[in-house]
Amino acid sequence: MAVRDWDLRHYRLLAALAARGSIGAAARETGMAQPNASRLLEQMEASAGFALARRTPRGTELTDRGRVIAGLAAEVLEAADSVTRAVDALERDRGTLHVCASMTVAEHLMPQWLAAAQQRLPGMSVTLDVGNSDEVFDRLRSGAADLGFVEGPTVQTGFRYLEVARDELVVIVRPDHPWANDGDVPPNEVAAAGLVVREPGSGTRQTADLALAPYGAGHRFEVGSNAALAASVAAGLGPGVVSRLAVQLALRSGRLAEARTPGLRLARVLRAVWSASAPLPRSAEDFLGIVTHAG
């Protein structure tokens, strides 16, 4: 199992462990038998490649890295609850729409689109899946989704698309990093740094790789979400490249700082995509009308 395959059971266990301080109490809170909870934690540690918790005579306490991941777990669970509430609010008799969106779109644009759809299309039932851009195309190709939203620089063969928004990536650092106050950072210096980046298949990663390709590539530390990337940069793992949408609050608050990199082409287009081999369902057309109006 890879970290990207963790589901809500994993995140619930980690959040409960952070709150309760013992594997037994966390197991009870999440409705698991204690041996099952222990095995699940061991699987998480194996896939992460480092210890998330340490066992003590007084119970089980999270490691420093475990606390970082537990904080992100709480954000994942809150986001899942928000999506569930939004989708439930749309469940009426108008029709069903299966949507798959890449992470930046799902986290920062989809909630307002769903809220607008609730007002203007009250009879529509929407099912939302979240994956990276490559996974969105896979879901559309298999028929598991009617409509997708991606953030990569290209559209795969066999799909139609509509540009729905614009975005840009930013290079982020801790406020005490030299790049936070050093003026313009040359592209070759960014490329040579030990960057924190999204996983292969992510539209954010594809855009970053394309922008940095002419300048070579240094070490890359890969993470599976925007929140994990921001937390990793804040923890001191290195500069990161991420959507401005994903870190705008952290930049405003001063928790993170933006490095000025005028030599890098980090602007991108966000697109709705669907299969070219089948007509777009009426529910998808209606939802696209909401999206384009909101944009």
Steps between C-alpha positions, in 0.01 A plus 500: 500500500620852417415815695280617212282190561413595858126538548288667768555208743870584512440871553233439767733271694785751492274789606355290784849399613603865514193584707498198735865413552452126494446243229227334705299822540555587133377153401183540706431846356533373144304178561794263448637214701833601654705239308349627175583859594859403582537319168357799313747734671786265410386501136495880501851517643627248245355697208618834643851369559530645849348457847176684565471406868708363786373264766563605863391357837236774516353431156582588140625844403557640155847577373577848366434375147189323622363827637552667162310220325229499770438870440459429130273205583265737682490723191423200277212393726361853511518523121329161465219616729462821297477308174250257650279784620518676164420184303216408736352846448494440125330160519155552348323358194652701214759237407838366605835642399828321572785751520870437556723799576871543557596604850545876458167533319321276751635683804481861389246538216258208519334605831379831352387325181303245702343775710395687183361176354298445817326832444452481123466122443329376819393168347848383399690230690879535471758237590851645534825302492841657551826391333797644319467603135608161362246328724224732375566389141505135613157539665354663190648233274353218711155665514518552878459877450294712259698820538851577621703802604878503455788741551774347285661678203360253243178312424534131425393361162132408470358782712327831439560791734387844606720755677324597824757691710858617520752432772869538569755308698722670756826404663441503876748501788505543875503868605857458632630353172749722311276500191227677699706822498763456230318665210468310173612135510655373171326200340817288509525553876140386544559195282810400696331528839357206690142581407185360656269409210177316433499137385541393132163521323403820680429800278695716742802271462468494120491881481795535739708242312430674168604839639818365662608261222730748319700551820566140606360334808620458855369270772122472524302420816158376382174534695146400411300816572521879506447507876783252555726709277429821692549324835827347381634840395389653832679217682826587325531223239582753228341743253184377327309561177122510538186677380451850635139401572623234742718730711340842472390501866840381622670774295269767637552386859878488464524129580661457157673744267513524122835502322507735201582297187419720196713281272269199538182450296262376769160616368254230396144437382244289687274299270179301503552178300272224372511208260498583130338165418166561676258792525528713811208421736245776553587510871866567406398777260292660775787478748745647247263793466532556875880474485547741210261750658689482831833548321 
